[in-house]
Amino acid sequence: MSTPDTTGRDASSSHLPDHIRRAIEITPAAGTSERIIDITTLGRRTGRPRRIEIFFYRAAGLTYLCSGAGGAATGWHANLLADPSFTFHLKNGVRADVPARATPVTDPAERQAVLAEIVADLNQPHDPGTIRPTRLEDWADSRLMRISFRHQP
């Protein structure tokens, strides 16, 4: 598991150029556009690249993808379970294609803590996201992936 370093930064992103790392290490003050990225996964049945737009989140100094309230099945989640390597595409402000790896968050305590932080972030008064108001219990079944950033070749 990637863990924050002594400065609270995601150790898996410490090797990235500063402008890319700063774009990934958003805070609760980040607006909607700063949270929107694309990801490219490989289709679990076809093996073809699948690119979608999605929000990313920061919690406990790490980066996450989450399916949101309701926990409905998602293609991106199933694709990452089959092949956890993907591309994290920054596209608002900073543009970069960052190789990444997804790890499902299955530990109940970690899920609870991360989802609580995501929900609190979404409920900020300045409304950083478009999902408001939201309650933690609505997110309990969300698909949740912890992201680590790989060194680029």
Salt bridges, closest charged atoms under 4 A:
ASP10 OD2 - ARG58 NH1 3.86
ASP18 OD1 - ARG21 NH2 2.99
GLU25 OE1 - ARG9 NE 3.70
GLU25 OE1 - ARG21 NH1 3.27
ASP38 OD2 - ARG51 NE 2.93
ASP38 OD1 - LYS91 NZ 2.76
GLU53 OE2 - LYS91 NZ 2.52
ASP97 OD1 - HIS89 ND1 2.61
GLU110 OE2 - ARG146 NH2 2.96
ASP121 OD1 - ARG35 NH2 3.00
ASP127 OD1 - ARG132 NE 3.44
GLU137 OE2 - ARG135 NH1 3.32
ASP138 OD1 - ARG135 NH2 2.71
